[in-house]
Amino acid sequence: MVTLSDDEVALIRAILTALRAIKVRDIDKALVILSKGDRRDK
């Protein structure tokens, strides 16, 4: 088992909170935009 320092725990908690704040709909929109850009490059 890995022992984490208080700073590491706070960092992981901040990352997880940020990920939870990202909405799936926003990720889908970003993927659509990226795929459109990818098609133009080909």
Buried (B, 14 or more C-beta within 10 A) or exposed (E): EEEEEEEEEEEEEEEEEEEEEEEEEEEEEEEEEEEEEEEEEE
